[in-house]
C-alpha cells in the first residue's frame, strides 16, 4: 500500500511557497519596522550568526529559515552544516548566516520559530519511530496541525521518519463518529462514503469491535480502531485477518506505542506529533563580522 495515502509530499513546498511563508511571518513580526535594531545597529554593520543545538534533536526547517533571512536581504549568506532529518547533539553547529547585521537580527526570531518548531516535530516523531522499530508498524500524523502551517509540519513528520496521513479533507475519506451518528449507522455511513468516493480511499473509524464487520462488509478499505486497548487491537487484528489495513489512534503515547505496535496494526496515528511537540532548544549566536 502507498504510504502517501493520500498523495502528499515535500515537493509541495517549493521555493516560491517557502518565500511566501517567510515573508508573511516577517510581516507579522516586524509590522512597520524593527525599532530596536534600527536604533542600535548601524546600516553598514555586518555580522555572522551560528545556529547551535542545545539538546539532542532531529533538524527540520533549514530551508524556510534560510528564506526568512534572504527575504530581508539578498546579500545574506547561508551555509547548512548537514541535511534536514540529520541528528544533532548539544553543542553541534547546525547552520550559519552572514551579511547585513540588521537583516540577521530582524529575522532571528522568525527563523528560530520555524526551525525550533519543525525540529521539535521531527524530533518527537523520530522517538516514536525508534520505539516501534522492528514491528513493521508505521507512525502517521493527523490533521491536528497549526492553521496555515500544515505543509511545514507534515514535512517535519516525514523528516522524523513518519509517514503522512491525508493532507486535507479533499484528499481522502475518513468516516468518523459524527458522520456515523448523522448517517444512522457505520454500515450506512460506509455505503454512502464508498458511493461518493470518486476514487479516494475510504477509511472508517470504529469505536467498538461490533462495528468492524459492518464497515468491511459495506466496502471500507481501511479500518481505524479508535481508543482501543492494545489487547483489543490484537483481537481486532485477528478478526480482520488481513482483509484491509488497520490503523490505531487515540491517546497513544511514547510509553504505550510499543504495546500497540506489537498488537499488529499497519499504522499508528499520533496527533501529539504536531499538536503537542515541544520546540527544541536552538540558539543563534551572533558576532560582528
N, C-alpha and C positions, 0 to 999 in steps of 0.2 A: 504494500500500500504506500502511496505517495505521502511522505511525511509533511509535505507542504499542502496539507488539507486545511483550507482550500488554497488556491495559488497565492503565494505571498513570498516575497524575498527582499533581500537587502538592495537589489538593483533598483527598487522604487526610490531609494534615497540618492537621487542624482546630485551632482554638484550644485545644480540650479536650485533644487529643493533645499539643500543644506544652507545655501546662501540666504534664501528667503527666511528660513527658520532663524538663522543667526541675526539677520537684520531686524526681524520682528522682536526678538528677545532684547537686542540692544536698544531699540526704540522704547520698549517698556522700561528699561533700567535708566537710560540717560535722560529721557524727557527732552528738554530743550538744551541742556548742557551738563557736563561733568564739572560742577562748580569747584569742587575741591582740587581736582587735578589742574584745572586752568589757573587756579590761584597759587599753586605751589610748585608747579613744574614748568620750566620754560619750553617754548615751542621747539627749540633747536635740540633739546636733550634727547639722547639715545640711551637705550638700556638693553640688558639681556635678562631674560627670565627663564627659570628652570622649574619644571613640574617634578615634584619629588613625592614618591609613595611614602606614606606614613604608617602603612599597615600592609598585610598581605592582601592582594587584590588581583582581579582579572580586569584588564583595562578595556574600556569601550568609550567611544565618543571623541576620539582624537581628531577625526576629520571635521566634525562640527565645531570643535574648539578652534581648530585652525581657521575655519571660515569666520568665526567671531572676530578674531584679530584682523584678518585681512579685509573684513568689511569696513574697518575703520582706517586702514592704510594699506595701499598696495606695496609699500616699502617693507612690510613685515616679513621677516624670515622665519621659517618654521622647520624644525628637524624632529621627527619622531624617532625615539630610541628603539622601538620594537613595533610589532604588528598588533592590531587590535585582537583581543582574545588571548594575548600572552599574559602570563602570571608575573607579578612583581612582588618583591619583598620590601620591608621597611628600609628606606634609605636609597632604593633604586631610583635612577633618573628615568622619567617617562618620556619627556619631550622638552624641547627648548624653543623659545621665541625671542626674536631680536628685532630691533628697529626703533622707531619713534617712541620715546618713553610715554608720552601722553596716551597714545593708542594702546600700549600694553597695559597701563594702569586702568584705563577706562573699560577695557574689555575683560579685565581679570576676573571679576566676579561672575559674569555671564559664562565665560569659558569654563570656569571651575564648576559652576552649577551643572552644565551639561555633562562635563567629564565625571564629576563625582556621582551624579545621579545614574548615568548609564553604566559606569563601572560598578556601582553598587548592585544594580540588577544583574549584570554579568557575573559578579562575584557570588551572589546568593544562588543563582542558577547553577553555577559550577559545583557548589556544595551539594545541591540536590542531586545533580547528575552523578557526582562521585559516590554519593551514598547508595545509589541503586546500581552501581557498577556490577556487571556480571549477571544481572537478572534479565537483560534484554528489554526492559521497560524504558520507554522514552518519556522525558519530562516535557510538559507543554505549558504554555502560558494561557491567559484568558483575555477577555476584553476589559478587565479591571485595570485600565491604564489611565494616565494623566490626559485629560482632554487636550487634543491637538498635538500631543507628543507620542501617539501610539506607534508611529513608524519607528521612531528612535528607540522606544522601549522594547518593542518586539525584536528589533535588530540586536539590542543588548542581550536579550534572552538567547538568541542564536549564537552570539559570540561566547556565551557561557556554556554552550553545549546543548541547550534545549531546542525543541522543535516547535514551530508556531502553530497556533490554532487559527481559526478564521480571523481575518483582519477586520471584518465588518459584517453587518447584518446581511449585506447583499452577496456575500461570498461563500455562504454555507448555511444549511438549515440545521438548527438545533432546537428541537421541541422541548420546552421546559415546563415546569409545573403549572405556570399560569396559562400557557397555551392549552395544556390538558384540561385545566379547570374550565376554560371558556369553550372548549370543543366538546366537553362532556365525558371523555374517557381517553386513555392512552391510545387505544385502538383507533378511535375516530380521529384524534389529532394526527396520528401517524398516517392514516389513509389520506387525509387532506394534504399533509406535507408532501407525501410521495406524488400525489396528483399534481401539485403545483411546483415541483422541484425544478423543472426546466434544466435538468442535467446536473444539478447540485447534489452533493451527498446529503443524505438525511440521517442525522444522528438524533436519538431520542433519549431523553433523561428519564430514568425511573428511580423512584424513591422506596420501592418495596419489591421483593422478589416476584410477587404475583403479577407485576406489570410486564415482566420481561417477555414472556411468550406472546402477550397481546401486541407488544411493539414489533417483535420479529415477524410474527405471522402476518402483520399488515405492511411489511416492507422496510422496516428500519434497517439501515446499512451499518450502523454502529450504535452501541448501547453505552450510555453514560450512567454509571452507578453513583448516585448522589448520596453522600453521608452514610455509606455502608461501612461496617466494621471490616477489618482485614479478614476475619473468619467468614463474614457474609459475602465478601468479594470472592473468596476461594470457592464457596458454594455456587455462586453465580457463574463463575468461570467454568465450573464443571457442568452446569446446566446448559450453558450456551454452547459449549463443546466446539469452539472454533468456527461457528457459523457466521459470526460477524466480529469485528474488532471490539474491544471493550476499553472504555475509559473510566477512570475513577476520579472523583473530585469531592471537595467538601471538607475543609478543615485539616488537610494533610500538612504535617509539619516535618521538619528535619528529624525529629525523634520518632515519627511514625511511618515515614515514607518507605523505609526498607521493608517493614512488615507488609505494607500494601503491595509493594513491588513483588515480593515473594509469593503473594497470593495469585499472581499470574495474569494481570491485565496487560493490555497493549500500551496504554498511555496512562499517565497520571497528570492531571491538570492542577496547577498550583497558582491560585490568584495572588498569593503573597509575593511571588517573583516580581510583580510590578506594583501592587498596591501597598506593600509594606517593606520593600527593600530599603535598608538604611544606606544613606550616602556614604561612600568610603572617604577616608581621610587622605586628601592630596593637597599639597601646598604649592604655591607659586612663589619661588624665591627670586627676587628682582635685585639686580645690581646695575650701577651706572656702567655704560659702555665706554 
